[in-house]
C-alpha cells in the first residue's frame, strides 16, 4: 500500500504515539507490580500499615524515576497525591490521618522559594543577553590558547552556576560557544572538550552554594526539619573548595585526554558579531544579582533567611519589567514539582518511622559509621547517573538524617555533593543533556570524565565535609 508523504508522516506519528503509550503503560504497570511484590515481603516484618504504605510509595517512585515511565516531575505529583489519598482519606486503612496541608505545604517550603529565586535570576540574565558577555570576558581574561580558554570558560560557568541553576548556566554558556564549535567543527578535540567541560563545570560548580544545585537545597531543607541551620556562608566554606578542586581535576583530565594543542584560536569571526544592546535590562539584572547575592552572603548579619531574600529577584525583575509573563511561563516549574514531591516523600518516611527502620538495619552492618557515610556517598553518585540527582537526594537525604550523632548532619551534606558528581551519561544531569542536544558531541565523550568523578567525587565530598565538621563542630 502506497501512502502520500503527508499520510505517511501521520502514520509514523500515530505509531510513535501508540508504541510510546504502550511502553509507558507497561512500564508503569511493571513498576506497580514490583512495588507490590516488595511491599508484600516488607509486610512480613510487621512494622504497621503506615510504614507499609509509605514503603510502597517509595519503591514505586524509585522505579518510576529510574525507568522514566512517566516524567520525573509527574512522579513528584504522584507522590503528593498518593500521600494525601492515603493519609487524608478513609479509603486506605492507614492508622494515622494527617491533615492534607501537611504534605501540600511542601509546595511553599523554603527550598521551593530558594530555587524559584535562582530561576528568576537565571531567566533575567538570559533576557539581558549576558551569555555572550560572559564568553567575551573569558576570552579577554584567559586568551585564545585552547587549554587556557577551556579553563576560563569552565571557571566562568562554575561562578555562574553558584548563583543560579546549573541548567540555566549551561544553556547560556553552551549557546555562547556554539558559534565557535560550528566554526572549528564537531570533530575537533577542542569542540568536544568545550561541550563536555562546560556542563561538567556547571554541575560541579553548583556544589559551591546552597542554590547552585537542587540536592544542596534538599539537604539544607532536611537539616532544617531537625533544627540544624546551614547558612549561605557556612555552605560555601566546604562547597567552594570542593567545587574548585573538582573543576581543576576535571579540566586537567580533559586537557590531557583531548590532547589540546597550544596554538592560538582565531576567534575574530565569533567575537565580531557584536552583542545586542539591552542597557537597561543588563544594568537592572546586575543590580538585582548584586543585591540578592549580598543578602544571601550576609545572612548571619541581618538574620533574614535565604528563602525570604530569594523574593528579591522575583519581585524586582518583574516590577522592572525585565521578566514578563511569557518569560515566567518558560521557567522550569517541573523541577519545583519534582522537589516538592521528594520533600513530601522524605517527610512521610520520617513520620512513619521508615527511616529509623532502614537506619537500624544499616547500623547492624559490621562496618563503622564512617564506612556507612562512604557507602551513602557512593550510592548517591551511582544512582544519580541513572536518575535525576534531585530524585536521588530526595531518597537518600531523609535516610542519612537518621544516622547517630554528628553523622546525621554531615552525611546529608556528603550525599548532596556526591549527587552533583554524576556526569557519566547525557541523562545523568540536565547540563549534560543540554550539551548533548546540540548534536555536536557524542554520548561516549561524557564517559571518561564521568568515570573520573565516580571514582574521585564521593571521596572528595567526604573529605571536604569532614574537614568542615572538624573545624567548626
Order of alpha helices (4+ residues) and beta strands (2+ residues): alpha-alpha-alpha-alpha-alpha-alpha-alpha-alpha-alpha-alpha-alpha-alpha-alpha-alpha-alpha-alpha-alpha-alpha-alpha-alpha-alpha-alpha-alpha-alpha
